[in-house]
């Protein structure tokens, strides 16, 4: 699943950051400016966001 994060209702996919959830990893960012997390790392990040820690 890939979700594009648009700003102010304007979506230009090649310029918007995206979250690309794959079976074994999650890629967050835009073009060559990305961060790759394992699914375990992504689950930890999600929990920290949901709990309000981040």
Secondary structure by P-SEA (a helix, b strand, c coil): cbbbbbcccccccccbbbbbbcccccccccccccccccaaaaaaaaaaaaaccc
